[in-house]
Amino acid sequence: MSRLINKMLCFGILFLLGADVSWQQEEDIPHNEVKNWALKVGIDLWEFSKQVTKLTEIQRKYHGIEPKIARKDGLVLVREMAEEVTNMMDFKIDAVKRIMESAEQAAVSGPRDGSNSPRYYSSHRLNAFTEDDKMDHEAREIILSPNRHFDHLAVNLSLSAVMLPPEVKDTDSDIAAGIQWSEFLDPSFINNYESDPSLSWQYYGATSGFLRRFPATSWPPIDTSKSPTISKNVRDIYDFRSSDWFVGGATSPKDLAILIDSNNYASAKFRDLTIATVNAILDTLGPNDYVNAYRYADSAEEIVQCFKDSLVQASPDNIRELKLAMNTIKADTATNISAAFATAFEILQKYNRTGQGSQCNQGIMLITHDSANVPTELIKRYNWPHMLVRIFTYLIGGDRSPEIQNMACTNKGFYARITSHEDIKNKVFEYIKILARPMVLYQHDHPIHWTPVYVGGKSSRYDSQMEGQLMTSVTAPILDRRNHTTKTANLLGIVGTDVSVEEIQKLVPPYKLGVNGYSFIVDNNGRVLYHPDLRPLPGNANYEETLKPRYMSVDLSEVELAEYDGPAHPFNNSLLLDLRHDMIDQKEGETVFAVKIHYDNMKRVIIRKHNYFYKSIERTPFSLGLALPEGYGMYELLAEQEIKHSIINVTEYFKGNKWKIHPDWVYCEYNAGSEKWFSTPEERVLHFLTRTGRPGWKWMSLRPKSRSSQHKQASKPDKDSYYCDKTLVQSLVLDALVTDGFDKRGGNGMRKEDNQKCLKLKEIEEMMHKDMKKMENFRSVLE
């Protein structure tokens, strides 16, 4: 067979060489003869492939079972799938709510001031031994067992452990107290995991800077996978308080105008501190926020000219542009702070009036080292008496400034003096705590926050090669309900859990979508949570070594490439825009338009018309979309082989190792907490097929339902509970029945068939050889 393929390649190359002649010689090419060669080769190859693949026999057998063809109802299909995803996400939200309630209760009864040296399980000091194999005096010994569910790391499922960024010390009394009372979260962590074994990492991030994570694992972590990637030089974990899962859970969306005194750039030290401070502020923003940065001297102007007269969404791309522009600001001795504040108030009021931006919090961030010329009257004219815009001031170096401090405090903001790089993170973080105060004071609502998608830990899928998997996180704030002498509005921290996108995709079975059909999820900003064309770089060393997520911001219009005439930009297509807007607004509907589809490793492109169906995923910012090809994609084949009451042992159709199933399709599986593990998808399917023949077998084709109104009570599933898709499994059995015996070699009939194949192959090779000679002679004539 390889000889045949090689000769075909040679034939194709010579054909191209022969075609590469000047136009004067075109009339000399024997077109009809070449056409006949191609037709003859094509027919012979077609007949040969039919014989090898047994196409005719397969068609005959399928016609014999009389399968039914039914038209799909796309709206019904997307509703059913959206309901399944909603149910799964409700489980995660309920788990977070239980941690939230346990945390607020534990904080009320816990110590206000902790000991200087609290005794706790620190990830950095678990199982730490000295050079003479003795336990380090600050270390604690626990049993860590490999667990494929938690990124293939060694963990302890009965404890949580604390992680401290380098700048956070447990000698601080507030941190020590938080570490002590948060130990009481362990029962809630354990109960959540026992109730939902698919649950990933659970954690509590304190505003004071420590992270408690369940299950406990050492740091650096112990990678137990077959292809470990954790570096021996793993760095300390990053300060999570600037990440989206924390900031998004702590505050509401916001519009920010950042004012940068260009006089700061006259000093190299002040310049570096200014850039680092602005970058730290930008790092706290997420896709629900809007921002712009202005340099001011005699007048104020945007540091990125493309962002003129606007606030831009704080997407990773826009944040990167602002950070790059910070390095291009030129020093200037003039400082017209009044012009800067007027520009900031005007743009914020414009967005508030016109319904643009976040329509929530608004703030002005002033970064200066000049403590004089506070524009008090201008601020009163724009912001008083309602003070809709908070003012945060960061004094770079210099002496304390009562004027700057008073300006911030009288406008519901915060004042900080920054003299070194070590000050920046903690002092920038203070504005997050200020913006969280209204939520803490009212204490009526705990908003649930979902993060954008990011590349997290390792996958446990069969075909993934354990590369980094796509993740999202769901979080909620922990409010301080303790009785204080004076009324306070403290945010204690954020609790959350990670959610694997693979677990979400399991609930949207590809086999129900059919050939070339696919699903995708879009958030409230039009960014995809997953899509077939969302192709992140494999792995994420930054996450594995520091737990810092790298959030992705890929718009639906960047992966759905509509076919149209006009400038090459997908936003020009109104149908695609309508689909995007409807999904952002969480509407239900359907539409049809043509898109460009790549294949063959992106070497070729075709145009295909798709039917799109979409539906919101309730109680989340997401919407589910389905894309089904027009025509054949709107129909499905209904053909199953009943196996529960079958008198035939269906495992007889699955003997040997010459059969495969789709590695990503969920035929049957035990819950994530089961100790049963199979080395291949085929082994797992065969196991469940064997079970179907036993008395008392139940299909369990419905997944457990969440009880959102009763999130305090979490039932525990049986350790070996399972899910089996009856339709998919019985369709698989029918395919095995139809193709049974095709791989057998024996009997005179089979040998005769083999001889015929060999003769046919030889005839094709001889024909190809003759045609190659003709082509070579033809080429020599042309030359």
C-alpha positions in Angstrom: 0.0 0.0 0.0 2.9 2.4 0.8 4.3 1.8 -2.7 1.0 2.8 -4.2 0.9 6.0 -2.2 4.5 6.9 -3.1 3.7 6.4 -6.8 0.6 8.6 -6.5 2.7 11.3 -4.9 5.2 11.1 -7.7 2.4 11.2 -10.3 1.0 14.4 -8.6 4.4 16.1 -8.5 5.1 15.3 -12.2 1.7 16.6 -13.1 2.4 19.9 -11.3 5.8 20.1 -13.0 4.2 19.5 -16.4 1.6 22.2 -15.7 4.3 24.7 -14.8 5.0 25.8 -18.4 4.6 29.1 -20.2 1.2 30.0 -21.6 2.5 29.6 -25.2 2.8 25.9 -24.6 -0.7 25.4 -23.1 -2.2 24.3 -26.4 0.4 21.5 -26.7 -0.7 19.8 -23.4 -2.9 16.8 -24.2 -5.7 17.8 -21.7 -8.0 14.9 -22.6 -5.3 12.3 -22.1 -4.4 13.7 -18.7 -8.1 13.9 -17.8 -8.5 10.2 -18.7 -5.4 9.3 -16.6 -6.9 11.0 -13.6 -10.4 9.5 -14.2 -8.9 6.0 -14.5 -6.8 6.3 -11.4 -9.7 7.7 -9.4 -12.1 5.0 -10.4 -9.6 2.2 -9.6 -8.8 3.7 -6.2 -12.4 4.2 -5.4 -13.2 0.6 -6.2 -10.2 -0.6 -4.3 -11.1 1.5 -1.2 -14.6 0.2 -1.3 -13.3 -3.3 -1.2 -10.8 -2.7 1.6 -13.3 -0.8 3.8 -16.1 -3.2 3.0 -18.4 -0.2 2.3 -21.0 -2.2 0.3 -21.3 -4.8 3.0 -21.6 -2.2 5.8 -24.3 -0.4 3.9 -26.2 -3.7 3.3 -26.1 -4.6 7.0 -27.3 -1.2 8.2 -30.1 -1.2 5.7 -31.0 -4.6 7.1 -31.7 -3.2 10.6 -33.9 -0.5 9.2 -32.6 2.5 11.2 -34.8 5.6 11.6 -33.8 9.1 10.5 -35.2 12.0 12.5 -34.9 15.8 12.2 -33.3 17.5 15.2 -35.1 20.3 17.0 -32.2 22.6 17.8 -34.0 24.7 20.3 -35.1 21.7 22.3 -31.6 20.3 22.1 -29.9 23.5 23.4 -32.5 23.8 26.2 -31.8 20.3 27.4 -28.0 20.8 27.3 -28.2 24.2 29.0 -30.3 22.7 31.8 -27.6 20.0 32.4 -24.8 22.6 32.5 -26.9 24.8 34.8 -27.4 21.9 37.1 -23.7 21.1 37.2 -22.8 24.8 37.9 -25.4 24.9 40.7 -23.5 22.2 42.5 -20.4 24.3 42.4 -22.2 27.4 43.6 -23.8 25.5 46.4 -20.4 24.3 47.5 -19.1 27.8 47.6 -22.1 29.0 49.6 -21.5 26.3 52.2 -17.9 27.4 52.6 -19.0 31.0 52.8 -21.4 30.4 55.6 -18.9 28.2 57.5 -16.3 31.0 57.1 -18.5 33.7 58.4 -19.6 31.6 61.4 -16.0 30.6 62.2 -14.8 34.2 62.0 -17.5 35.3 64.6 -16.4 32.6 67.1 -12.7 32.7 66.3 -9.9 34.7 68.0 -9.5 38.4 67.2 -5.8 38.3 67.8 -3.8 35.2 67.0 -0.6 34.0 68.6 2.7 35.2 67.2 3.5 31.6 66.1 0.3 29.8 65.3 0.6 26.0 64.8 -0.9 25.1 61.4 -0.2 23.0 58.3 1.9 25.1 56.0 2.4 23.8 52.4 5.9 25.1 52.5 6.8 23.1 55.6 5.0 19.8 55.0 7.2 16.7 55.4 10.3 18.9 55.4 13.3 17.0 56.6 16.8 18.2 57.5 20.0 16.8 55.9 20.2 14.1 58.5 16.7 12.9 57.8 15.1 14.5 60.9 11.9 16.4 60.8 12.5 20.1 60.6 11.4 21.8 63.9 8.8 24.0 62.1 7.6 21.2 59.8 4.6 18.9 60.2 4.4 15.4 58.8 1.3 14.2 56.9 0.5 11.4 54.5 0.3 12.7 50.9 -1.2 10.3 48.3 -1.2 10.6 44.5 -4.5 11.8 43.1 -5.1 12.1 39.4 -8.2 14.3 40.0 -6.1 17.1 41.6 -3.6 17.8 38.7 -1.9 14.4 39.4 -0.4 15.8 42.6 0.2 14.1 46.0 -2.5 15.4 48.3 -4.2 14.7 51.7 -8.0 14.6 51.5 -8.6 15.1 55.2 -6.8 18.4 55.6 -6.3 21.9 54.1 -2.9 23.6 54.1 -2.0 27.3 54.2 0.2 29.1 51.5 1.9 32.4 52.2 3.2 34.7 49.5 6.8 35.9 50.3 5.6 39.3 51.6 3.0 37.9 53.9 4.2 36.8 57.4 2.4 34.7 59.9 3.9 36.7 62.8 1.3 39.5 62.0 -1.5 39.2 64.6 -4.3 39.6 62.0 -2.8 36.9 59.8 -2.2 34.6 62.7 -5.8 35.0 63.9 -7.2 34.3 60.4 -5.1 31.2 60.0 -6.4 29.9 63.3 -10.1 30.4 62.8 -10.0 29.3 59.1 -9.0 25.8 60.3 -12.6 25.3 61.0 -13.3 25.3 57.3 -11.9 21.8 56.9 -15.2 20.0 57.7 -17.0 22.1 55.1 -14.2 21.4 52.5 -14.4 17.6 53.2 -18.2 17.5 53.2 -18.3 19.4 49.8 -15.9 17.0 48.2 -17.7 13.9 49.6 -21.0 15.3 48.3 -19.5 16.2 44.8 -16.4 14.1 44.0 -16.0 16.1 40.8 -15.2 19.2 42.8 -11.8 20.6 42.2 -9.6 22.7 44.5 -11.5 24.6 47.2 -9.9 27.6 48.9 -10.2 30.7 51.2 -8.1 33.7 50.3 -7.9 36.2 53.1 -7.6 40.0 52.6 -4.6 39.8 54.9 -2.8 37.7 52.2 -2.8 34.0 53.1 -4.4 31.3 51.1 -6.0 28.2 52.6 -6.4 25.4 50.0 -8.1 22.0 50.1 -6.9 19.3 49.8 -3.5 19.8 51.4 -0.5 19.5 49.3 3.2 20.4 49.8 4.9 23.3 48.0 6.6 22.8 45.7 4.0 20.2 44.8 4.9 16.5 44.2 3.9 15.7 40.6 2.9 12.0 40.4 2.0 11.9 36.7 3.9 9.8 34.2 5.3 13.0 32.6 6.1 15.4 35.5 6.5 19.0 34.6 6.8 20.7 37.9 10.2 22.3 38.1 12.4 21.6 41.1 12.9 25.4 41.3 9.3 26.2 41.8 8.8 29.8 42.8 6.7 31.1 45.7 3.0 31.5 45.0 2.0 34.9 43.8 -0.1 37.5 45.7 -3.5 36.3 44.7 -5.2 39.5 45.8 -4.7 41.1 42.4 -6.2 38.2 40.5 -9.7 38.2 38.9 -11.1 35.5 41.1 -10.3 37.6 44.2 -10.9 41.1 43.0 -14.0 40.1 41.0 -15.5 38.4 44.0 -14.7 41.3 46.3 -16.0 44.2 44.3 -18.6 45.2 41.8 -17.6 46.4 38.2 -15.9 49.8 38.1 -14.9 52.6 35.8 -11.5 54.1 36.6 -9.7 57.2 35.3 -6.0 57.0 36.3 -4.2 60.4 36.4 -0.4 60.3 36.1 1.7 63.3 37.0 4.4 63.5 34.3 6.6 65.4 36.7 7.1 62.0 38.4 9.3 61.0 35.5 11.9 63.6 36.2 13.4 61.3 38.8 14.4 57.7 37.9 13.3 56.4 41.3 9.9 58.2 41.1 9.5 57.0 37.5 9.9 53.4 38.5 7.6 53.7 41.5 5.0 55.4 39.3 5.1 52.7 36.6 5.0 49.9 39.2 2.0 51.5 41.0 0.0 52.0 37.8 0.8 48.5 36.7 -0.4 47.1 40.1 -3.7 49.0 39.7 -4.1 47.7 36.2 -3.5 44.1 37.4 -6.5 44.3 39.6 -8.9 45.0 36.7 -11.0 42.4 34.9 -13.1 42.3 31.8 -16.1 43.7 33.6 -14.2 46.9 34.3 -13.5 50.0 32.2 -10.4 52.2 32.4 -8.2 54.8 30.8 -4.9 56.5 31.9 -4.0 60.1 31.4 -0.7 61.9 31.7 -1.0 65.5 32.8 1.3 68.5 32.5 -0.1 71.8 31.1 -3.0 69.7 30.0 -4.2 66.1 30.3 -4.1 63.6 27.4 -4.5 59.8 27.1 -1.3 57.8 27.2 -2.7 55.6 24.4 -3.9 57.8 21.6 -6.2 55.1 20.2 -8.2 55.3 23.5 -8.9 59.0 23.1 -12.2 60.3 24.6 -13.2 56.8 25.9 -12.9 54.3 28.7 -11.9 50.9 27.3 -12.8 47.5 28.6 -10.0 46.1 30.8 -9.3 43.2 28.6 -5.8 41.6 28.6 -5.0 43.3 25.3 -6.0 46.8 26.4 -4.2 46.4 29.7 -1.1 45.4 27.9 -1.3 48.5 25.7 -1.7 50.8 28.7 1.3 49.1 30.4 3.5 49.6 27.3 2.5 53.2 27.1 3.6 53.9 30.6 7.2 53.5 29.4 6.7 56.2 26.8 5.7 59.1 29.0 8.1 62.0 28.9 9.0 64.1 32.0 7.5 67.6 32.2 7.8 70.2 35.0 4.4 71.7 34.4 1.5 70.3 36.4 -2.1 71.4 35.8 -3.9 69.1 38.2 -7.2 71.0 37.6 -7.1 70.1 33.9 -6.5 66.5 34.8 -9.4 66.2 37.2 -11.7 68.0 34.8 -10.9 65.5 32.1 -11.4 62.6 34.4 -14.8 63.8 35.7 -16.0 64.7 32.2 -15.3 61.2 30.8 -16.8 59.4 33.9 -19.9 61.6 33.9 -20.3 61.0 30.1 -20.2 57.3 30.6 -22.6 57.4 33.5 -25.1 59.6 31.5 -25.1 57.5 28.4 -25.3 54.1 30.0 -21.9 53.0 28.9 -19.1 51.4 30.9 -19.8 49.3 34.0 -22.7 51.4 35.3 -21.6 50.7 38.8 -18.6 52.1 40.8 -16.6 55.0 39.5 -13.2 56.2 40.7 -10.3 58.5 40.0 -6.7 57.3 40.8 -4.2 60.1 41.3 -0.5 59.2 41.2 1.7 62.2 42.0 4.5 63.3 44.2 3.3 67.0 44.3 1.3 67.6 47.4 0.3 71.2 46.5 -2.5 72.7 44.4 -5.4 70.5 45.3 -8.3 71.6 43.1 -10.9 71.6 46.0 -13.4 73.9 44.3 -13.3 72.0 41.0 -13.9 68.7 42.8 -16.9 70.2 44.7 -18.4 71.4 41.5 -18.2 68.0 39.8 -18.6 65.5 42.7 -20.5 67.1 45.5 -22.9 66.6 47.3 -23.6 63.0 46.1 -19.9 62.1 45.6 -20.6 59.5 42.9 -16.9 59.3 42.1 -14.4 58.0 44.7 -10.9 59.6 44.7 -7.9 57.5 45.5 -4.5 59.2 45.9 -1.0 57.7 45.8 1.7 60.0 46.9 5.0 58.9 45.3 7.9 59.6 47.7 8.1 62.9 49.5 6.7 64.0 52.8 3.2 63.3 54.1 0.5 65.5 52.5 -2.5 66.4 54.6 -4.0 68.1 51.6 -3.8 65.0 49.3 -5.1 62.8 52.2 -8.0 65.1 52.9 -9.0 65.2 49.3 -9.2 61.4 49.2 -11.0 61.0 52.5 -13.6 63.6 51.9 -14.5 61.9 48.6 -15.0 58.4 49.9 -11.5 57.2 48.8 -8.1 56.3 50.2 -4.7 57.9 50.6 -1.4 56.1 50.5 2.2 57.2 50.5 4.5 55.0 48.5 8.2 55.1 49.1 9.4 51.7 48.0 8.4 48.8 45.8 7.6 46.7 48.8 4.8 49.2 49.7 3.0 49.0 46.3 0.9 45.8 46.4 -0.5 46.2 49.9 -1.3 49.9 49.4 -2.8 49.5 46.0 -5.0 46.6 47.4 -6.5 49.1 49.9 -8.7 50.5 47.2 -10.3 47.1 46.7 -11.3 47.0 50.3 -12.8 50.5 50.1 -14.9 49.5 47.0 -16.1 46.4 48.9 -17.5 48.4 51.9 -21.0 49.0 50.6 -21.5 45.3 50.0 -20.2 44.5 53.5 -22.3 47.3 55.2 -25.6 46.1 53.7 -24.7 42.4 54.3 -27.8 41.3 52.3 -26.2 39.8 49.3 -23.2 37.7 48.5 -22.6 38.1 44.7 -21.4 35.0 42.9 -18.5 35.7 40.6 -17.3 33.6 37.6 -13.8 34.2 36.2 -12.8 34.2 32.5 -11.2 31.0 31.3 -7.6 30.2 32.0 -5.1 27.4 31.5 -4.8 25.6 34.8 -3.5 22.2 36.1 -3.2 18.9 34.3 -6.0 17.1 32.6 -7.0 13.5 33.4 -8.5 12.8 30.0 -7.1 9.8 28.1 -6.0 11.7 25.0 -4.8 14.9 26.5 -1.2 14.0 27.3 -1.9 15.7 30.6 -1.4 19.1 29.2 -2.8 22.1 31.0 -6.6 22.1 31.0 -9.0 25.0 30.6 -10.5 26.1 33.9 -12.8 28.8 35.3 -13.4 29.6 39.0 -16.5 30.6 41.0 -16.1 32.7 44.1 -18.1 34.6 46.8 -17.1 37.2 49.4 -16.8 36.6 53.2 -18.2 39.5 55.2 -17.2 40.4 58.7 -20.3 39.8 60.8 -18.4 40.3 64.1 -19.7 42.9 66.6 -17.2 45.7 66.8 -17.1 48.7 69.2 -17.5 50.9 66.2 -19.3 50.0 63.1 -16.9 48.6 60.5 -17.1 47.3 57.0 -14.4 44.7 56.7 -14.1 42.2 53.9 -12.5 39.1 55.4 -11.7 37.4 52.2 -13.0 35.3 49.2 -13.9 31.6 49.0 -14.1 29.7 45.8 -13.5 26.5 43.8 -12.1 25.8 40.4 -14.3 24.3 37.7 -12.8 22.2 34.8 -14.1 23.1 31.4 -13.8 19.4 30.5 -16.5 18.6 33.1 -18.7 21.2 31.4 -18.1 19.7 28.0 -19.1 16.3 29.2 -22.7 17.6 29.6 -22.9 18.6 25.9 -22.4 15.2 24.2 -20.8 15.6 20.8 -22.6 12.6 19.4 -25.9 14.5 19.8 -24.6 17.3 17.7 -23.5 15.0 14.8 -20.8 15.3 12.2 -19.2 18.7 12.1 -21.5 20.0 14.8 -20.0 21.6 17.8 -20.9 23.6 21.0 -19.4 26.7 22.6 -20.0 28.9 25.7 -19.9 32.7 25.7 -19.7 35.0 28.8 -21.4 38.3 29.4 -18.5 40.1 27.6 -18.7 38.0 24.4 -15.6 36.0 25.4 -15.6 32.3 24.8 -15.3 29.9 27.7 -14.6 27.1 25.2 -14.9 26.7 21.5 -13.3 24.3 19.0 -11.1 27.1 17.7 -10.0 28.3 21.2 -6.4 26.9 21.0 -4.4 28.1 24.0 -0.7 27.2 24.2 -0.3 23.8 26.0 0.6 23.9 29.6 1.1 27.0 31.8 4.4 26.9 33.7 3.4 30.2 35.4 0.3 28.6 37.0 2.1 25.3 37.9 4.9 27.2 39.6 3.1 30.1 41.2 -0.7 29.4 41.0 -1.0 32.6 39.0 -3.8 32.1 36.3 -3.3 33.6 32.9 -6.8 34.6 31.9 -7.7 34.5 28.2 -9.8 37.0 26.3 -10.9 35.6 23.0 -14.0 37.1 21.5 -16.6 35.0 19.8 -16.1 37.0 16.6 -12.4 35.9 16.6 -13.3 32.2 16.4 -16.5 32.3 14.4 -15.3 33.7 11.0 -18.4 34.7 9.1 -18.3 34.6 5.2 -19.2 37.9 3.7 -18.1 40.5 1.1 -16.3 43.6 2.3 -13.4 44.6 4.6 -11.8 41.6 6.3 -13.2 42.1 9.8 -15.7 39.8 11.4 -17.6 42.7 13.1 -18.9 43.8 9.7 -21.2 40.8 9.6 -24.5 41.8 11.2 -25.7 38.2 11.7 -22.6 37.3 13.7 -23.0 40.5 15.7 -26.7 39.7 16.4 -25.7 36.2 17.6 -23.0 37.7 19.9 -25.3 40.3 21.3 -28.1 37.9 22.0 -25.8 35.5 23.8 -24.3 38.4 25.9 -27.9 39.5 26.8 -28.6 35.8 27.6 -31.5 35.5 25.2 -32.8 32.3 23.6 -32.9 32.0 19.8 -31.6 30.7 16.5 -30.0 32.1 13.4 -28.3 30.9 10.2 -25.2 32.1 8.4 -22.2 30.8 6.6 -18.8 30.6 8.2 -15.2 29.7 7.1 -14.0 26.4 8.4 -10.4 25.3 8.3 -9.3 21.7 8.1 -6.2 19.5 7.4 -4.1 21.3 10.0 -5.3 24.7 8.8 -4.0 24.1 5.3 -7.4 24.4 3.6 -10.6 26.4 4.1 -14.2 25.6 3.2 -17.4 27.6 3.5 -20.2 25.9 5.5 -23.6 27.2 6.4 -24.5 26.7 10.1 -27.7 26.7 12.0 -27.0 28.3 15.4 -29.1 27.7 18.5 -28.4 29.4 21.9 -29.7 29.6 25.4 -28.6 31.2 28.7 -27.1 29.1 31.5 -29.2 30.3 34.4 -27.6 31.9 37.5 -24.4 32.4 35.6 -23.0 35.0 33.2 -22.7 32.3 30.5 -24.8 31.3 27.4 -24.5 28.0 25.5 -24.4 27.9 21.8 -24.8 25.0 19.3 -23.6 25.1 15.7 -25.2 22.4 13.4 -24.4 22.2 9.6 -27.3 23.0 7.4 -28.8 20.0 5.7 -27.3 16.8 6.9 -26.4 18.4 10.3 -30.1 18.8 11.1 -30.8 15.1 11.0 -29.8 12.1 13.1 -29.7 8.4 12.8 -31.6 6.5 15.5 -30.4 2.9 15.7 -29.7 1.0 18.9 -29.3 -2.6 20.0 -31.2 -3.4 23.2 -28.7 -5.2 25.5 -30.3 -5.4 28.9 -32.6 -8.2 27.9 -30.4 -9.6 25.2 -29.9 -13.4 25.1 -26.5 -12.7 23.4 -23.5 -11.7 25.4 -22.7 -8.4 23.7 -19.1 -8.5 24.9 -18.5 -11.1 22.2 -18.6 -8.3 19.7 -15.7 -6.6 21.5 -13.1 -9.3 21.6 -9.5 -8.6 20.7 -7.8 -5.2 20.5 -8.7 -4.2 16.9 -11.4 -1.8 18.0 -11.4 1.8 19.3 -13.9 4.2 20.7 -13.8 8.0 20.8 -11.6 8.9 23.8 -13.5 12.1 24.7 -17.1 10.7 24.5 -18.6 9.7 27.9 -20.2 6.3 27.4 -20.1 5.3 31.0 -18.0 6.5 34.0 -17.8 6.2 37.7 -17.9 9.3 39.8 -14.6 11.1 40.3 -14.2 9.8 43.9 -14.2 6.2 42.8 -11.0 4.2 43.2 -11.8 2.3 40.0 -9.5 3.3 37.2 -9.0 2.1 33.7 -6.0 2.4 31.5 -7.9 3.0 28.3 -11.4 4.1 27.3 -12.0 0.7 25.7 -11.2 -1.1 29.0 -13.8 1.1 30.7 -16.5 0.5 28.2 -15.9 -3.3 28.2 -16.2 -3.2 32.0 -19.6 -1.6 31.9 -20.8 -3.8 29.1 -20.0 -6.8 31.3 -22.0 -5.2 34.1 -25.0 -4.8 31.9 -25.4 -8.5 31.7 -25.6 -8.9 35.5 -28.9 -9.0 37.5 -30.0 -5.7 38.9 -28.3 -3.5 36.3 -29.6 0.1 36.0 -28.6 2.5 33.3 -28.3 5.6 35.5 -28.6 7.9 32.5 -29.7 10.9 34.5 -27.2 12.8 36.5 -27.9 13.9 40.1 -29.9 17.1 40.4 -28.7 20.1 42.5 -30.9 21.4 45.3 -30.0 25.1 45.2 -32.6 26.1 47.8 -31.2 23.6 50.2 -27.5 24.2 49.9 -27.0 23.6 53.6 -27.8 20.0 53.1 -25.4 18.1 50.9 -26.2 14.4 50.3 -23.3 12.0 49.7 -23.4 9.8 46.7 -22.4 6.2 46.8 -18.6 5.8 46.3 -19.1 3.6 43.2 -22.0 5.5 41.7 -21.8 5.8 38.0 -23.3 7.4 34.9 -24.1 5.5 31.7 -25.5 7.0 28.5 -28.0 4.3 27.4 -28.4 5.7 23.9 -24.7 6.1 23.2 -23.8 2.6 24.6 -26.6 0.8 22.7 -25.7 2.6 19.5 -22.1 1.5 20.0 -23.2 -2.1 20.5 -25.2 -1.9 17.2 -22.1 -0.6 15.4 -20.1 -3.5 16.8 -22.8 -6.0 15.8 -22.9 -4.6 12.2 -19.1 -4.7 11.8 -18.6 -8.0 13.6 -16.4 -10.4 11.8 -14.8 -7.8 9.4 -11.4 -8.3 10.9 -11.5 -12.1 10.8 -9.1 -13.9 8.5 -9.9 -17.5 7.7 -11.8 -19.8 5.4 -11.5 -20.1 1.6 -13.8 -17.2 1.0 -11.6 -14.8 2.9 -8.4 -16.0 1.2 -10.1 -15.6 -2.2 -11.1 -12.1 -1.3 -7.5 -11.3 -0.2 -6.2 -12.6 -3.5 -8.6 -10.4 -5.4 -7.4 -7.4 -3.5 -3.8 -8.2 -4.2 -4.5 -8.7 -7.9 -6.4 -5.4 -8.0 -3.6 -3.6 -6.2 -1.1 -5.1 -8.7 -3.2 -3.9 -11.7 -3.3 -0.4 -10.2 0.4 -0.4 -9.7 1.1 -1.5 -13.3 -1.3 1.0 -14.7 0.4 3.7 -12.6 3.8 2.6 -13.8 2.7 2.9 -17.5 1.1 6.3 -16.9 4.2 7.6 -15.1 6.3 6.6 -18.2 3.9 8.5 -20.4 4.2 11.5 -18.1 8.0 11.4 -18.1 8.0 11.3 -21.9 5.6 14.2 -22.1 7.7 16.3 -19.7 10.8 15.6 -21.8 8.9 16.9 -24.9 8.0 20.1 -23.1 11.5 20.7 -22.0 
